[in-house]
Amino acid sequence: MSHQRLFIAFSSFALATPALAEKLEITGEITASTCAVSTTGGAISVAMGRVDLATVNAAERAGQKNFAITLDCTGAGSAQQVGIRFGGLPDGSTGNLALTSSTATNVGVAIYDAQGAHQKIGDDPSPASLVTIPANGSESLRFSAWYASPGKNATAGTANATGDFVVIYR
């Protein structure tokens, strides 16, 4: 009796349909050294200050505050072409960074590069946003943060946002 059960178990295993296999590709590059981000206390802080509600609701963006992300590539033996991909909780489909722990509503933080291109949360930088840092050099990548209310219906209150960024090498 036990031999029959064993045969049935092996038979059903042999008749199982195979799973479809998909391709896995790993790409990358090993470099002698990458660039280090220079920060104070491990964070880049942008103090937006007070921005008038009427100004936020009247324009595409308001309250411009410039900031820089400095990359030290002194350990790299060759020039580095780099950009920044910003991450965090997106504000709907706007590409802006959503407010967190805030009482203001219907507003987010839009980030723009030095050329005035919108740096959407989660998107890789455009080729025009890339900066070439010379071998063994350092460079500051410049950006601006703005309050943005695409529906022009923001409400007053605290307006704080937290995100992250990743250095992209090309």
N, C-alpha and C positions, 0 to 999 in steps of 0.2 A: 504494500500500500504506500509506504513512504517513497519508494522508487518512482511510482506513478506521479506523485505530487512533485517530486524533484524534476522529472521530465517535463511536466506542464510548466513549471516555473522557467526552465531554460528555454522552452519553446516560445513562450510569450516574450522573453527578453530578445530572442533572435528576430522576432517579427516587428519589433519597435522601429518606427520610422526614424531615420537619421535627422538630426537638427541641421538647418541650413547654416553654413559657415560664412561669415563675412570677413572682409579683409581688415587687418589692423596695420596701420602705417605709423611709424615713429620717425619724426624728423627733428633735427636740431643741429647744434654746433657746439663743440667744446672749444672754449677760448682760454687764453692764458690768464686773463683777468677780466672781470666785468667792472662796471662803474658802481661806486658807492653813493648813496643818497646822503647829503649833508642836512641834518635836521637838528633842532634844539629840542631835547627831551623826547625824541622819537616821533615827533609829529610836526606837520606843517599846519600852523594855525592862521586863519584869516579872520580878523576882527571886522565884521561888517558895520558895526556901529548902528546908529539910529537912521532909518530911512523912512521918509514920509510916505504914508499909505496912499495918498492921492498920486504921488509920483510913480509908485509901483503900479497902480491901476491905470495910469495914463499912458505908459510907454511899454514897449516890448520887454524892456529890462531896466533896472534902476539900481543905484547904490554901488557902482563899480568900485571894487577893491582889488588892486593888483597884488600878485604874489609870485614867487619864483620857487622852482625846485632845482636845487644845485646838485649836479652830478660830478663827482670826482673820479676821473678815469686815469689817474696817475699811474696805476698799476698795469694799465693796458699797453701792450706793445704796438698797437696800431690804432688808427682813427676809428671811432665808434659812431655809427649812425643810430640815433635813439629818438624815441618819442615816449609819450605818457598815455596810458589807458587808465581812465578814471573809473572807479567802481563804487558801488553802494546801492542803496534802494532808489530806483528811478521814480520820478514823479509822473506816473502814468506813462503816456507815450511821447512826452515832450522831449525826452533826452536829458532833462534836468535832474538834479539830485533832490530827492524828497526831503522835506523837513522831518526832523526827529525830535522828540521831547519838546515840542513847541506848541504854543497856543494860537499862533497865526494859522490861517487856512487858505487854501487855493493859491498857494505860492510855493515855488521851489527855488533852487539855486542853479543858475546857468553858468557853465564854465566855458570860457573862450580862450583860444591861444593868442599869441602875440600878433598874428596876422588877422585876427578877428573871426576866425572859424570856430563855430560851436563845437565843443568837445563833448559829445553825447556820452552819457554814462553807459559803460559796457562796450563801447565801440573802440576799435583800434584807431590810432591816430592816422590821419590822412598822410599821404606822402609829402604834401606841402608843409605839414606840421613837424616833420622830422628835422632834427638838428644834428649836424656832424661835429663831433668833439674831436679835436686833434689828438694824436698819439700822446699819451702821458699828460693830458690836459684836463681841464675842468670847464664846465659851462653851466650857466643858469638858464633853464627853460622858463619862459615867462608866460603867465596866465592871468586872467581876471575872473573874479566871481561877481555875479549879479543876482539880485532877486528878480524873479520872473513870474508873472501871473498871466499866462496866455489868455485866460478868460476875462482878464482885467476885473476880477471879482475877489481879490485878496481881502482878508480881514486882518485887523491889527492884532498884535501879540508878539510873544517871543518867536524868533525865527532862526532856529539852529539846525544844522545838518552835519552829519558825519559820513564820510566815505573813505575810500582808500584809493591807491593808485599803484600801477605796476609799470616798471620801465620796460619798454619794448625795444629790442635790438633788431636792426635790419641789416 
